[in-house]
């Protein structure tokens, strides 16, 4: 009885481990390590979302990371259920986003569904004004169409980039 139970348990474990294997998409088999550090002057910036957008139309993957307390984001690439450290070789535009929390009176609420169209537009305008006034990352860096930051990932050697947002503030 114990041998049968042990055999069944091992079979289930092997089956479950096999089910968790996610095939690596061909274009993501050779990811290159990338770390990006974000600062504001001498201050490390924590909680900044860093995204890489291929400059030429590339595959259907996303390469991104979030900065830690030291301002460092380790880039990971995902496609469907696959995720791996690094990004494919290529040329990228880098974008940065860090959101601020809305004050309670501007937070979306369930009762907002009952607002008149004019009141809904007014609330949305107040939210946008709040975000603009309290912007942490310069607007130019938040969109791949306007971001002047570019990154070339050329090979298996680690690619390291430091971005000081202070130089992009007006």
C-alpha positions in Angstrom: 0.0 0.0 0.0 2.8 2.4 0.9 4.6 1.7 -2.3 1.5 2.3 -4.4 0.8 5.5 -2.6 4.4 6.6 -3.1 4.3 5.7 -6.7 1.1 7.6 -7.2 2.4 10.7 -5.4 5.6 10.6 -7.5 3.6 10.2 -10.7 1.4 13.2 -9.9 4.5 15.3 -9.0 6.2 14.4 -12.3 3.0 15.2 -14.2 2.6 18.5 -12.5 6.2 19.5 -13.0 5.9 18.6 -16.7 2.7 20.7 -17.0 4.6 23.8 -15.8 7.2 23.7 -18.5 6.6 26.7 -20.8 8.2 26.4 -24.2 10.5 29.3 -25.0 9.5 31.2 -28.1 12.2 31.1 -30.8 12.8 34.8 -30.8 13.3 34.8 -27.0 15.8 31.9 -26.8 18.9 34.2 -26.6 17.9 37.0 -24.2 20.6 39.4 -23.2 20.9 40.8 -19.7 19.8 44.4 -19.3 19.8 46.6 -16.2 18.6 50.2 -16.1 19.2 52.6 -13.2 17.0 55.6 -12.8 18.0 58.6 -10.7 16.9 62.1 -10.1 20.2 63.9 -9.6 21.9 61.8 -6.9 18.6 60.2 -5.6 17.7 56.7 -6.7 14.2 56.4 -7.9 12.2 53.5 -6.6 9.0 52.2 -8.2 9.6 53.5 -11.7 8.3 51.3 -14.5 10.9 50.9 -17.3 9.8 49.7 -20.7 11.7 48.9 -23.8 10.0 49.3 -27.2 11.7 47.9 -30.3 12.5 50.7 -32.7 11.6 48.4 -35.6 8.5 46.4 -35.5 9.5 43.3 -33.7 7.9 40.4 -32.1 4.9 40.2 -29.8 6.8 40.4 -26.6 7.2 43.0 -23.8 10.5 43.9 -22.1 10.2 45.8 -18.9 11.1 46.1 -15.2 10.5 48.1 -12.1 13.2 49.9 -10.2 14.0 48.8 -6.7 15.1 50.9 -3.7 18.5 51.5 -5.4 16.8 52.7 -8.6 17.8 49.5 -10.5 15.4 47.7 -12.8 16.3 44.2 -14.1 14.6 43.9 -17.5 12.5 40.8 -18.1 10.8 39.8 -21.4 7.4 38.2 -21.5 5.4 36.7 -24.3 2.2 34.8 -23.5 3.0 32.6 -20.5 6.8 32.7 -21.0 9.0 35.1 -19.0 12.8 35.4 -19.0 15.5 37.7 -17.7 16.9 40.0 -20.4 15.7 41.2 -23.8 16.4 40.2 -27.4 19.2 41.8 -29.4 18.0 45.0 -31.0 17.5 48.8 -30.8 15.0 50.1 -28.3 13.3 53.3 -27.1 13.2 53.5 -23.3 10.1 54.9 -21.5 9.6 55.6 -17.8 6.4 55.9 -15.9 5.8 56.4 -12.2 2.3 57.0 -11.1 1.2 59.0 -8.1 -1.9 58.2 -6.1 -5.0 60.3 -6.5 -6.4 62.0 -3.5 -9.5 60.3 -2.1 -11.9 62.8 -3.7 -10.5 62.1 -7.2 -10.3 58.3 -6.8 -12.7 56.4 -9.1 -15.7 55.2 -7.2 -18.6 52.9 -8.0 -21.1 55.8 -7.7 -19.2 57.6 -10.6 -21.4 55.5 -12.9 -24.3 57.7 -11.9 -22.5 61.0 -12.8 -23.9 63.1 -15.7 -21.6 63.1 -18.8 -20.6 66.7 -17.9 -19.7 65.7 -14.3 -17.8 62.6 -15.5 -15.8 64.8 -17.9 -15.1 67.4 -15.2 -13.9 64.7 -12.8 -11.6 63.2 -15.5 -10.2 66.7 -16.2 -9.5 67.1 -12.5 -7.7 63.8 -12.4 -5.6 64.6 -15.4 -4.7 68.1 -14.0 -3.7 66.4 -10.7 -1.4 63.9 -12.6 0.1 66.7 -14.6 0.8 68.9 -11.6 2.2 66.0 -9.6 4.2 64.4 -12.4 7.3 62.7 -11.2 8.8 61.6 -14.5 9.0 64.3 -17.3 6.2 63.7 -19.8 8.7 63.4 -22.7 10.0 60.1 -21.1 6.6 58.5 -20.8 6.0 57.8 -24.5 8.1 55.9 -26.9 7.3 58.4 -29.7 8.8 61.3 -27.7 11.4 59.6 -25.5 14.9 60.6 -26.5 16.4 57.7 -24.6 17.6 54.9 -26.9 19.3 51.6 -26.0 21.1 49.2 -28.2 21.4 45.6 -27.0 24.2 44.0 -29.0 25.1 40.7 -27.4 25.3 38.5 -24.4 27.4 40.9 -22.4 25.3 42.8 -19.8 23.9 46.1 -21.1 23.8 48.7 -18.4 22.1 52.1 -18.8 21.8 54.9 -16.2 19.1 57.5 -16.7 19.1 60.8 -14.7 15.7 62.3 -15.2 16.9 65.6 -13.8 18.4 66.4 -17.3 14.9 66.1 -18.9 13.1 68.4 -16.5 12.2 71.9 -17.8 
